[in-house]
């Protein structure tokens, strides 16, 4: 359940970068997860898909880079379709 809180925070951060109501225009969300942050990549993807079911965001939008150290999850970049 730890991932659900991170996903909620991630979606809030994405919306802050894109502006209200623009989540449907997101084509890529790039994040970093720390290998020592306690998050399993596959589990995070599953939880992300469950949390965003019915939204415009799907697994193919999410790009995850694993890094050896750092914050458990860091938003790196957000791409928008025009």
Short mmCIF file of the C-alpha atoms (twelve columns), coordinates in Angstrom:
data_MODEL
# 
_entry.id   MODEL 
# 
loop_
_atom_site.group_PDB 
_atom_site.id 
_atom_site.type_symbol 
_atom_site.label_atom_id 
_atom_site.label_alt_id 
_atom_site.label_comp_id 
_atom_site.label_asym_id 
_atom_site.label_seq_id 
_atom_site.Cartn_x 
_atom_site.Cartn_y 
_atom_site.Cartn_z 
_atom_site.pdbx_PDB_model_num 
ATOM 1  C CA . UNK A 1  0.000   0.000  0.000   1 
ATOM 2  C CA . UNK A 2  3.046   2.253  0.313   1 
ATOM 3  C CA . UNK A 3  3.009   2.608  -3.477  1 
ATOM 4  C CA . UNK A 4  -0.532  4.017  -3.542  1 
ATOM 5  C CA . UNK A 5  0.532   7.022  -1.476  1 
ATOM 6  C CA . UNK A 6  3.512   7.573  -3.764  1 
ATOM 7  C CA . UNK A 7  1.273   7.312  -6.836  1 
ATOM 8  C CA . UNK A 8  -1.143  9.862  -5.396  1 
ATOM 9  C CA . UNK A 9  1.762   12.237 -4.730  1 
ATOM 10 C CA . UNK A 10 3.165   11.543 -8.202  1 
ATOM 11 C CA . UNK A 11 -0.133  12.361 -9.922  1 
ATOM 12 C CA . UNK A 12 -0.416  15.563 -7.898  1 
ATOM 13 C CA . UNK A 13 3.105   16.567 -8.950  1 
ATOM 14 C CA . UNK A 14 2.308   15.769 -12.595 1 
ATOM 15 C CA . UNK A 15 -0.842  17.883 -12.432 1 
ATOM 16 C CA . UNK A 16 1.124   20.770 -10.906 1 
ATOM 17 C CA . UNK A 17 3.566   20.637 -13.822 1 
ATOM 18 C CA . UNK A 18 0.913   20.313 -16.527 1 
ATOM 19 C CA . UNK A 19 -1.873  22.430 -15.061 1 
ATOM 20 C CA . UNK A 20 -5.381  21.456 -13.995 1 
ATOM 21 C CA . UNK A 21 -7.288  19.231 -16.397 1 
ATOM 22 C CA . UNK A 22 -4.278  18.420 -18.574 1 
ATOM 23 C CA . UNK A 23 -3.607  14.854 -17.408 1 
ATOM 24 C CA . UNK A 24 -5.336  13.639 -20.581 1 
ATOM 25 C CA . UNK A 25 -2.544  15.312 -22.594 1 
ATOM 26 C CA . UNK A 26 0.272   13.469 -20.807 1 
ATOM 27 C CA . UNK A 27 2.168   11.176 -23.170 1 
ATOM 28 C CA . UNK A 28 5.066   10.219 -20.878 1 
ATOM 29 C CA . UNK A 29 5.858   10.335 -17.166 1 
ATOM 30 C CA . UNK A 30 9.515   9.692  -16.401 1 
ATOM 31 C CA . UNK A 31 10.390  8.735  -12.845 1 
ATOM 32 C CA . UNK A 32 13.371  7.369  -10.973 1 
ATOM 33 C CA . UNK A 33 13.037  4.789  -8.235  1 
ATOM 34 C CA . UNK A 34 15.861  3.976  -5.866  1 
ATOM 35 C CA . UNK A 35 16.923  0.344  -5.686  1 
ATOM 36 C CA . UNK A 36 17.258  0.846  -1.936  1 
ATOM 37 C CA . UNK A 37 13.965  2.744  -1.608  1 
ATOM 38 C CA . UNK A 38 11.870  -0.347 -0.997  1 
ATOM 39 C CA . UNK A 39 9.829   -0.071 -4.206  1 
ATOM 40 C CA . UNK A 40 9.673   -3.009 -6.595  1 
ATOM 41 C CA . UNK A 41 9.377   -1.807 -10.191 1 
ATOM 42 C CA . UNK A 42 6.892   -4.485 -11.291 1 
ATOM 43 C CA . UNK A 43 4.694   -3.970 -8.234  1 
ATOM 44 C CA . UNK A 44 4.746   -0.198 -8.727  1 
ATOM 45 C CA . UNK A 45 3.629   -0.616 -12.362 1 
ATOM 46 C CA . UNK A 46 0.751   -2.876 -11.260 1 
ATOM 47 C CA . UNK A 47 -0.329  -0.398 -8.580  1 
ATOM 48 C CA . UNK A 48 -0.007  2.522  -11.014 1 
ATOM 49 C CA . UNK A 49 -2.268  0.744  -13.497 1 
ATOM 50 C CA . UNK A 50 -4.852  0.032  -10.785 1 
ATOM 51 C CA . UNK A 51 -4.748  3.602  -9.466  1 
ATOM 52 C CA . UNK A 52 -5.109  5.149  -12.924 1 
ATOM 53 C CA . UNK A 53 -7.707  2.733  -14.296 1 
ATOM 54 C CA . UNK A 54 -10.328 4.728  -16.163 1 
ATOM 55 C CA . UNK A 55 -7.958  7.667  -16.565 1 
ATOM 56 C CA . UNK A 56 -5.949  8.594  -19.634 1 
ATOM 57 C CA . UNK A 57 -2.757  7.331  -18.008 1 
ATOM 58 C CA . UNK A 58 -1.660  3.770  -18.661 1 
ATOM 59 C CA . UNK A 59 1.447   1.647  -18.287 1 
ATOM 60 C CA . UNK A 60 2.864   2.778  -21.635 1 
ATOM 61 C CA . UNK A 61 2.923   6.375  -20.313 1 
ATOM 62 C CA . UNK A 62 5.175   5.474  -17.402 1 
ATOM 63 C CA . UNK A 63 8.942   5.246  -17.883 1 
ATOM 64 C CA . UNK A 64 10.835  4.037  -14.836 1 
ATOM 65 C CA . UNK A 65 14.574  4.417  -14.409 1 
ATOM 66 C CA . UNK A 66 16.126  2.505  -11.546 1 
ATOM 67 C CA . UNK A 67 18.930  4.307  -9.731  1 
ATOM 68 C CA . UNK A 68 21.196  2.856  -7.032  1 
ATOM 69 C CA . UNK A 69 20.586  5.557  -4.396  1 
ATOM 70 C CA . UNK A 70 18.351  8.529  -3.742  1 
ATOM 71 C CA . UNK A 71 14.766  9.265  -2.870  1 
ATOM 72 C CA . UNK A 72 12.401  6.290  -3.155  1 
ATOM 73 C CA . UNK A 73 10.635  8.010  -6.077  1 
ATOM 74 C CA . UNK A 74 11.541  11.133 -8.052  1 
ATOM 75 C CA . UNK A 75 9.551   12.750 -10.849 1 
ATOM 76 C CA . UNK A 76 12.081  13.493 -13.600 1 
ATOM 77 C CA . UNK A 77 9.972   14.776 -16.480 1 
ATOM 78 C CA . UNK A 78 6.492   14.952 -17.964 1 
ATOM 79 C CA . UNK A 79 5.807   15.035 -21.707 1 
ATOM 80 C CA . UNK A 80 2.616   16.436 -23.171 1 
ATOM 81 C CA . UNK A 81 0.887   15.831 -26.480 1 
ATOM 82 C CA . UNK A 82 -0.108  19.012 -28.252 1 
# 
